[in-house]
């Protein structure tokens, strides 16, 4: 199921998807929330877990 939530990070409010494990894949520029942290895909297609490497997922910030 493709879930959405609002994430506020660095003053930006963005509607993002909650990260889903493989077989879901993401493309460069996609933004996801994983463990209450907002990430942006740096390459694609990608299926690795956000937070496993900045070369795959750029950490944007906390979703507080």
N, C-alpha and C positions, 0 to 999 in steps of 0.2 A: 504494500500500500504506500502510495506517495503522500507523505504528510507534509504540512507546511506550518511554519510558525514565524512570528515576527522576532527579529533579532536587532537589538540596538548596540552598535559597536562604534566607538569613536564618534558619537553623535549622529551616525547614519542609521536610519530605520530601514531595514530591508526584509522583504518577504523571501525566505529561503527554505530549501527543503532539508529535512532531517536526513543525515547520511544513512544510506542503506547498503548493506554488504553485497558482495558479488552474488548473483550475476548482474546487479545494477552497475552501470558504468557512467562516468561523468566526462564531460569535455572541458577543454581549457576555458577558463573564465567562469565555470559553474561555481556557485557558492552553496555551501552546506553547513549545517550545524551538527557538531559531534561533541558530546559531553559538555554542552553549554559553551562551546567555543566556535566562532565563525571562521571558516576556511574558504580559500579560493583555489580551485584547481589550476596548476601551473602547466599542465600538459594534458593530453587526452588522446584516445580514450584511457581512462584511469579507473581502477577498482580497488586500490590499496586504501587502508584505513587512514583518515586524516590524522595528522600529528605524528605520522611515521617518518616524515622527511620533508623539509621545506622545499626541496626540489620537486616534490609532487604536489604538496598542499601548502600554500602560503597561509600562515596564521594571521588573521586580521584582528582578532581580539575576542574578549569575553562578551557573552550575550547577557549582560546585566541590565 
